[in-house]
Amino acid sequence: MDFKKFRKIISNNKKNKDLVNRKLKEFYNEANMENEDDLLDIMQISRAVISKKGYLLAEIPFKDIEIGAVCFSGDGSKYVLLNSSLPRVNVNFSLCHEIYHILYQYHSFKESAELYMNENYYDHEEEMIANHFASCLMMPESKFIKMFNKFEQESEESKSAIQTIVKLMNYFTAPYMAVLIRCYELELLKDGGSLKKLLNTTGEQISAEFDMLWLNTELLKGSKNDDFEKLLALVNKKGEYLVSRELMRKTELERIKNNMRKLYQEIRG
């Protein structure tokens, strides 16, 4: 990401801070949570929340690693499909980004399938807000500041900002760029010279820091989880119930399952 775009994101996030905080409170209410401290497993909590909106959540290893998630609505069913070929930190961010669109997007989805591109910080206002929401949901402000100060103190000897950032990545299971943006938007890091260097940090450097600091390197890998068969079985179970109540024809259920298989093959390759 270039320096100018990074600064634009920081400015936009500060401008929309109150809006995003209101949406966070709404999410905690939807999830029956008192505050962010209750959010230990975003996947588990989110599955229950978006199911109220009729969405099923599943992980599938996509052939295209540029895509973070697909939000699909068709055949009377709605799915959020997360790309498990990506590192776990990116999967988490993609999920939180999609939560914003499902729960709070002002305009409804225009197409039957909407794509979220992995680590793509769009200039579109609503996409930027969705990214900001994702960052705040994954990295609550008060806890983030507390852990930043702790990890910065631990890294004092090396005077390495990247060590603080990767420790925050590990603790909050969040992507590198999302953590870096959070550090600057909360004014925990301010030096512009250091920023230019941090913006050019490579995946290999991040992985090396994780290994050196004995952090969870599995967060930087794709799990390759494939929930398709479970998703298909769930849709079949619901469909069979509707068929038994004569609310759906058997041929319609078979058509839906065939369409699901076709979408799966297109995604997985």
N, C-alpha and C positions, 0 to 999 in steps of 0.2 A: 504494500500500500504506500502511495506517495504521501509526502509531508502535508501538502495542501489538503488532500482529501481527509487525512487524519484529523487535521484542525477543524475541518467543516463538521465532522462527526461529533467531535467534542462540543463544539458550539451548539449543534442541534440537540444533543443530549441534555445540555444544561437548560436549553429553552423549553424542552418537553418534560423536564423532571417532575413537575407537579402532576401532569397528566398521567405519566407512567406510574407514579406512586399511588394514584387513585385506582388504576387498573390492578396494581398489585394487591391492594386491599380487597378489591372485588374478587380476585382470584383466591385469596386466603379464605374469604367468606364462602365461595363456591366449594372449596375443598374442605370446609368445616375445620379450618386451622385458625388458631388464635394469632399466630405470627410466623415469621420466617424460620424461627428456631425449630418448628415442627416439621420442616421440609427436609427430610433426610434422603428420600429416594424419589427423585423427580418423575421417573418412569412409572412407578407404582401410583403415586398421587395423581398424575396427569391422566392415566388410563381411566380412572374413576370419574374425573371431572369432565373430560371430553365425551365420555359415554353418555352423559346427560344431554349432550347436543346431537346424539345419534352417531358418533364417530367411533370406529374400532381402531385400535392402535396396534401396529405390528412392525417388526424388524425384518428386513429382507436384504441380502447382500446384492446391491446393484452392480451392473457391469460398468456403469458410468460413475466414476468417483467425483465428478464435478457436481453431481446432484446430491444434496443433503437430505431431501425429503420430497415425497409426492403426497399432495392432499387431493384425494379423489372422491367425487360425488357422482353417482350414477346407479341405475338399476334399483333405485330405492334404498341404496346402501351408501355409507360414507366411511372412508378409511384415511388414516394417516399412516403412510408407509415410510419408515426411516431406513436410511442406507447404512447397514451394519458393516459394509466394506470400509467405512471411514473409522478413524479413531473414536473411541468412546467419548472423548471431550467434544468432538464435533457433532456426534449423534445427540448428545444432551442439549447442545445449543440449538440444533435444528428443531428438536421437539419443542423447546421453550418458544422459539420463533413462531412455530405453527400454532401453539396455544393462543398466542395473541391474535392471530388471524381468525381462528375458529371462534373465540369468545368475544373479541372486541373490535374486529375490523369493521369500519364504517360501511364500506361497500362490499357486497357479497361477491363470492368468487364468480368470475365471468365465464370460465371454462370448466369442463367436467374434471379436468386434472390440472392442478396448479403445482409448479415446481419451485422448490427452494434450492438455490444454487449454493453449494458448500463454500462457506467463508466469503460470500460475495456481499460486500457492503454497498448496497444500491444507493443511488441519489434520490430515489423516489421517497417522498415524505413518510408514507405509511410503512414502507419496508424498513426505513431507518428507525421508526418508532418500535416496530416489531423486534428489531435487533436490540434496541435499548431495553425494552421490556425483558427480553431473554437474558441479557446481562444482569439486570437488577434482580430477576427471579433467582438466577443461579448464584449471584454474589451480592447478598443483601448489604446495604451500605455500612451499617454499624459493625457487623461482623467482619466485613471486608477490611475496614480501616483497622480494626483490632488485630487481625491476622497479618496485615501488611506491616504494621509496626513491630510485631513479634518477629516476623521473618526478616525484616530489614535489620533488626538488631542482631539476629543470628548471623547475618551476612556482612557485618561491619568489617571484619578482618579482611575479607576479599574485596570489599567495596564494589561488589558486582550486583548491579540492578537486575541482571538476568536471573541470578539465583533467587532473588525475592519473587520474581515473576513466575518462575517454574514451580516454586513451592506453593504459590497461590493457585496455579493451574492444578496441581496435584490435590490440594485441599478442597477446592471448589469443583473439581472435575470439569474445568472450563477451558476453552481454546486459548492459545497464546494471545492472539490479537484482541480477543474480548477482554482478557485480563489487562493487557497493556492499555486499552482504551479506558477501562474502569479506573486504572491508576491515575491517568491524566485528567479524566473528567472530575474525579474527586480531589484533584490537586495534591495527590500524594507524591507524584513525580512531576517536576516542573522543567527540568533542564532540557532545552531544545536540542543541544548538541548530542546528549545521550539518546534522545528520542530517535534521531536519524540513524544511529547505530542499532538501536533496538528494533526499528522498523525493518531492518535488513537481516535480522537474525534468521538463520536457516533451520529447517526441520532437523537436520543432522546435529546442529549445535544444541537445540532444545533436547533432543534425545540423549546427547552426551551429558548434559547437565542433570537430567533425570537419573541417569545411570550413576554418575559420580555422587549424587546426593542420596542415593538409595531410595528413590521415589518409585511410585508404581508405574513402571514402564508399560504395563498392559493398557493404560489409559491412552497411549499413543498408537495403539494398534486397533485394527478392526476385529470385532468379535465374530463376524460372519454368521451371527444368529439368523436363522431362517424360520419365521413363524407362519409361513404360508399355509402349511397343512392344518395347523391349529385354527387359523383364520377361516379356512375353507370349511372345516368341521363345524365351527360356530355358526357360520352362515347357513350351512346345510341343516343344522339343528333347528334354527329359527324358521327356516323355510319349510321344513317338514311339519312344524307346528302350524304354520299358516295354511299349509295344504290340508292338514287334518281338519282345520276349521273352515275349509272351503273359501279361504280368503286369498288363496293363490293357487294357480294351476301348476301341476307337476312340471309341465313343459316350460313354464316361466322360470321355475326354480333351476331347472337344468340349463336354461339359457344364461341365467345369472352366474352360475358356477363356471360355465364355459367361458364367459367374458372375463371372469376372475383369473382363470388359467391363462387366457390370452394375455392379459395385462401383466401377469407374473412373468411369463416368458419374455415379454418385451423389456421388462425391467431387469430381470436377472441375466438374460442372454444365454 
